[in-house]
């Protein structure tokens, strides 16, 4: 879980476009972020297993 101050700082509008920091909206994690779902890899996995993400299912072969 990211510190609250880091989450708040990342939500501010940056001075330059290249300084945008994308974080998971659920837990605030900055690494392993997936833009398509706005989630980190850990939250993505939890949500997908619970069936909360439409069109995502566990692969098997």
N, C-alpha and C positions, 0 to 999 in steps of 0.2 A: 504494500500500500504506500503510495507516494505521500509525502508531506503536504499538508494543506497549502502552505505558502508556495510550493512549486506548482501545484495545480492551479492556484489563482493567478500566478505569474504567466502560465501558459495560456490562460483564457483571455488575457489582454490583447488588444490589437497591436501587433509589432510595428516598429518604425519602418522596417523593410520587409518585403514579402518573403525573402529567403530566410527570415528568422522565425517563421511559423513553427511552433512545436506542437505536434499532434500527439494526443494522449488518449488512452482508453477512457470513455466517458463514465464507465462503471467503477473502475478502481484507480484510475489515474496513472497507470503504468505507461512509460514512454517507449520501452523496447518491445519488440515483437508485435507492433501495431499493424492492424489490417485496415486500410482506408475504406474498403468496400463496406465493412460492417461497423466501423468506428469502435472496434474492440481490440484488446490485446489477445494474444494467442490463448491465454489461460481462460479468460472470460468467454472467448469464442467457443472453445471446446465445451465449457459448461452449458452455455446457451444452446449449442447444437445438440448436445446429448439430451437435453430436456425438451427439444423440439420447438424452441421459441424462434428459430431462424427459418423462415420459409424458403424452401428450395434447397436446403442443406441437409444431407444425410450422410451417415457414416459409410465409407466405402468398404467393400469386401470383394475379394476375388479368389 
